[in-house]
């Protein structure tokens, strides 16, 4: 998707949002979490190479685990002290903005020649840190709603770890079941239909049971790719990839439009300090994370670190999480407005300048 197309979709959505303020917010949140996210997460995971994920597990793990905690804490502290947002609301905003957008990252990498290992690191981070950020977001919501104690926090953290593990187990199980069902079916239609059904089945099963649907989708994509590509022809799995590429394009177009239409743009001018502080904090936190945290990895070239920094795009998932905050949570409108401002700034910046900058970097070979 070209930058002008992204801008046009967001502008069209903003116009609808101004004419009908708040009408599409609920639709966007539900569509993102239950219609688009399962397919988009699966599509990104399907295109990952599990062997490269294993080789690059250290930088991926650093970005997806302590990286999420650092980003949430840094943004939360900045908006608390700089924009006078209460601690609970500030940290909730930090968790919402800790999730980078795999949809936007994959879209950028379709237009730039990126070494396979670097692509694997950045896309894997975006996939895994989404699940970690969602778990942190749910923890922050529970803490605000129930006034949890420090001990209660450990209990919920334990539940979150179990939800991640069980979500992965469901994704792997669905992957093996789908591969078994397709063991004698080699046509593109059968393979495509099976991956589509499996993508939603794994996500919904995990989510319905209270586990991580995102981790289920990631595990499914990696498992099914590993199993299926050993047994089907090149032309067949390329046909499956073309189907998922079209699904991703359509979903991206719908999400950019809904993102623009879901928030009252005029309300942003009521909180200029919050908007500026949040955008600045997000940029600084990402830069610090990319260069300080990953600097301990000698194999990460300076050009690669620059790509990691620029790939920290916030997108549809962050906005969906913000809109899903219950109306009785203090500071909800401020969180939604700050999130929307970061998402629009991030997407427009990546669409207009990041791809050009990436093309000028000397990234070397994979």
C-alpha positions, 0 to 999 in steps of 0.5 A: 500500500502506497503512502498516498493511499494510506494518507487518503484512507486516514483523511477519508476516515477523519472526515467521516469521524468529524461528520459522525463523531464517535459513531465508529469507535465501537465498530473499530474496536470489535472489528480490529480485535475479532475480525482483522487481528486473527488474520493479520497476525497469522499472515505475518507469522506464516511468513516468518522463518522459524529457524531464523526466529530461533537464531535471533531469539535474544534480540527478539526476547529483549525487545518483546519482554523488558522492552515492553516494560521499559516503553510502558514505564517511560511513556507513563512517567513522561505523561504523568510528570509532563501532562499531569495525568494520574499514575493509573491512567498514565501507566495504562496509556503506557501499556496501550502504546507499548505495542508496535504494529506488525501490520504497518511493519510488514507493509513497510518491509514489502517496499524495502529490501531488508535482510531476512534476519533483520526482518525476522527480528523486527516482525517477530518483535511486533508480533510477540510484544503485542501479546505481552502489551495486551497482557500488561494492558489487562493487568493495568485495567484490573489494577485500576478497577479493583485497586489491587495490592502488590501481592494481587499483582503477582497473582495476575502476572502468574495468570498472564504467563499461564495464558500465554503458554496455553495460547501457544499450546492451542495454536500448535494443536490447531496447526497439527490438526489442520496439517493432519486434515490436509495430509492428502489435499494438495489444491490451493483452494483446500490449503487456503480454506484450511489456513483461513479456518485455522487462523480464526479457530485458534484465535477464538478458542484461545480468547474464549478460554481466557488465553492469549489469542495473539500467541495462539495465532503466532504459534499456529502460523509458525507451526503450519508453515513448518508442517505444510511446506514440507508436503505441498508444492511450491505453486500451492503454498505460493497460491496460499500466500497470495490469498493472505496477501490480498486479505492483508491489503483489504484489512489494512485499508479498512483499518486505516479508514476506521482508525481515522473515523473512530476518534473525534479529531477536533477534541485533540486540540483541547489537550495540546500538552498531552499530545505533544508530551506523549508523541515525544515520549514515544519517540524517545523511549523507542530510540533509547530501547533500540540503541541502549538495549540492543547495543549489548548485541555486537551482531546488530549493526548500526544500520540495523539498529536504525531500522529497529528504531524506525519500525516502532510504529504504533497502529490499529491495535493500540487504538483498539485497546484505547477504545476498549477501555470502559467508560468509567475508567478515569482519564479514558478520553485523554488516553484515547486522544493521546493514543490516536495522536501517536498512531496518526503521527506514527503512521503518517511519518512511516508512510512519508519518510521512513521507507525512504530512509531505510532505502538509504541505509547500508544494511548488508546481507542477511 
